């Protein structure tokens, strides 16, 4: 019997802890598991009894890479529950904050986590001697995203200024002016990023995937609000999330598997967003995509890599517009808690994020439901692997393993985020 | 001088402190001239199992596997540094310690035989720690200070005083006394440059207790400002609820 085993005990260049176990016997997959062994973190348990106004700060700590997304989505849900309507200026600042994190996170993933595979290096650190200019370009873009997060949020990891109702602080005008200048200069780095990610040879693999993302009527590429929609006909409001999406507990993983009720797994993330909202991208981003021969939509998950680059350019263009429009006013209404439930949805760098809370009239959390992008994607990643493996089965074991890891990494998974979703109340009875 | 070898290890955490290392875009090249990072899976570096001159540990210890792992890592590291609130004090993961492990697990799992979760503690519950880089997340300058002082073989200059000192140095009007925003600054360890109060936001105590803090006094002041005993408890049981000083504050009624 001819048996091939792929065993990656601790996947590198992803956030958090996961292992990949695959056994192929006589050309057939005997066993395929993405084992997320990141310890369970009990967020939904310990949030119960905490005060509504400390929730954004606490849920930021679900993820060090996308704290902004968790904060803003929780704020949206809690505002929804207490019927608070944020001002236009607050929404502009929130969009900027969310986009700043896309720039930071996408750049981190593309250059530090994904590109080393395609350039044949172990890590970005080992690329420095031969590709110093490329690494410098990456760090410059990443710093730009971070500096915008710092200007508005106060700190790049776990910002402090966003609160329910608004912001505690806005940046001084000269800081905004300086950022605007740097954002205009950064267009070139982002255009290069689109070029580099289309020049690398992405594996040829397509699968009939359902992809889900926010769509944001009327004419705006979705970031922090919108309806949910898929390429297979789903279209619903955030309040109806649980009517369409469920999870099932699989014993080998510390993250639940999300699926569309009555169907199967689905993909969220940059590729889902670009596929569904291509025409809403900034003109510069679409032009760069077309000039480099990109033709969205793609059903190949590896195309998440150029999709991220296109989104970085889009983010830069959008940030320039938003920065020009800022009034620089910190709206912070005083809030009296009231009983209710509220849902929030947002597009984190890695895709759709869902928060839902029930609060009592003392402003204490009674129930919480949080589903992160990687929890949404985990099932789809396994489905992809199932179909991808037979296509690469003739490759030597080492090469097969690398290809599988590349596929997992294309989703930019964040296992810390996904590992606190083990809970029984959301399983189908 | 031989470059010291550095390992970066993750326990139960969100990756934010590790990301703070990668967020040193402007300092990264200089830093890499001085140290040799040989283990840092999040950044893709895995060129050896040690031994290490410096080991940085992010995250709280929250499972039986992690208890064994932290002891193994201690053996391999000449200097072991706790990186961030989780590794220093258990961080927000330790909020769960307020409930019994059984209660938490039953809410979350069906099959309890698969669960190996323990109460969340900082790493010094199990091993000797040589330096603490506080905060949620860490401050990059303090990280650099620890690396520099290790290279120079001197004690790092980490501040023992409270956030209030830094807040006063920045000439911020006190949001606690003037606006009644209940603030953990008086008992919280400095080093963040009073980041939150400088942005009109109360300190939440993410850096843990300052040296010799009077937490019962602060807790009584919070009650005078109208907080209920439960609200006072929540203030102290957040980032460093397992420390003696914050436990005392949490117990004031």
Contacts between the chains, C-beta under 8 A, distances in Angstrom:
chain1	res1	chain2	res2	distance
A	10	B	41	6.0
A	11	B	41	7.8
A	12	B	41	4.7
A	12	B	42	7.7
A	12	B	44	4.7
A	12	B	45	7.7
A	12	B	46	5.8
A	13	B	41	7.7
A	13	B	42	7.3
A	13	B	43	7.2
A	13	B	44	4.0
A	14	B	42	7.6
A	15	B	15	4.7
A	15	B	42	6.2
A	16	B	10	7.7
A	16	B	15	6.4
A	17	B	10	6.8
A	38	B	12	7.9
A	39	B	11	8.0
A	39	B	12	4.6
A	39	B	62	5.3
A	39	B	63	5.1
A	39	B	66	7.0
A	39	B	117	6.9
A	40	B	108	6.4
A	40	B	109	7.9
A	40	B	115	7.7
A	40	B	117	6.4
A	41	B	12	6.5
A	41	B	62	8.0
A	41	B	93	6.6
A	42	B	93	7.8
A	42	B	96	4.8
A	42	B	104	5.4
A	42	B	108	6.4
A	42	B	117	7.8
A	44	B	108	7.8
A	45	B	96	6.4
A	45	B	99	7.1
A	45	B	104	5.0
A	45	B	107	5.2
A	45	B	108	6.2
A	46	B	92	7.9
A	46	B	95	4.4
A	46	B	96	4.5
A	46	B	98	7.6
A	46	B	99	7.4
A	46	B	104	7.7
A	50	B	95	7.9
A	50	B	234	6.4
A	51	B	231	7.1
A	51	B	234	6.3
A	54	B	204	7.6
A	54	B	234	7.2
A	54	B	238	7.7
A	57	B	204	6.4
A	58	B	92	6.2
A	58	B	238	8.0
A	61	B	14	5.4
A	61	B	16	7.3
A	61	B	91	7.6
A	61	B	92	5.2
A	61	B	136	6.7
A	62	B	14	6.1
A	63	B	14	5.2
A	63	B	15	7.1
A	63	B	16	7.6
A	64	B	13	7.5
A	64	B	14	4.3
A	64	B	15	4.1
A	64	B	16	2.4
A	64	B	17	7.0
A	64	B	18	7.1
A	64	B	19	4.8
A	64	B	20	8.0
A	64	B	137	6.6
A	65	B	15	6.2
A	65	B	16	7.6
A	65	B	19	5.9
A	67	B	14	7.8
A	67	B	16	7.0
A	108	B	19	7.8
A	108	B	22	6.7
A	112	B	22	6.8
A	112	B	43	6.6
A	112	B	44	7.4
A	113	B	44	6.9
A	116	B	44	6.0
A	122	B	44	6.0
A	122	B	45	7.0
A	122	B	46	7.6
A	122	B	47	7.4
A	123	B	43	5.7
A	123	B	44	3.3
A	123	B	45	4.9
A	124	B	43	6.8
A	124	B	44	6.8
A	125	B	32	6.8
A	125	B	37	6.6
A	125	B	43	6.6
A	125	B	44	7.7
A	125	B	45	5.9
A	128	B	29	7.5
A	128	B	32	7.2
A	139	B	25	4.0
A	139	B	26	7.9
A	139	B	28	6.7
A	140	B	25	7.4
A	142	B	23	7.8
A	142	B	25	5.7
A	143	B	25	4.1
A	143	B	26	6.7
A	146	B	23	5.9
A	146	B	25	7.3
A	154	B	195	6.1
A	154	B	196	7.4
A	154	B	199	4.7
A	154	B	201	7.9
A	155	B	137	7.8
A	155	B	195	6.3
A	156	B	20	7.8
A	156	B	23	5.6
A	157	B	16	4.4
A	157	B	17	7.8
A	157	B	19	5.8
A	157	B	20	5.7
A	157	B	23	7.0
A	157	B	137	4.2
A	158	B	16	6.3
A	158	B	136	6.3
A	158	B	137	5.9
A	160	B	195	6.5
A	160	B	196	5.0
A	160	B	199	5.8
A	160	B	201	5.3
A	161	B	199	5.3
A	161	B	201	6.7
A	163	B	201	7.6
A	168	B	199	5.6
A	168	B	200	4.3
A	168	B	201	4.6
A	169	B	199	3.8
A	169	B	200	5.2
A	169	B	201	7.3
A	249	B	110	7.3
A	251	B	111	7.6
A	251	B	114	7.1
A	330	B	200	7.6
A	414	B	15	7.6
A	416	B	13	6.8
A	416	B	14	5.0
A	416	B	15	5.3
A	417	B	14	7.7
A	422	B	108	5.2
A	422	B	109	6.2
A	423	B	107	7.0
A	423	B	108	5.2
A	424	B	107	7.6
A	424	B	108	7.0
A	424	B	109	7.1
A	424	B	110	5.5
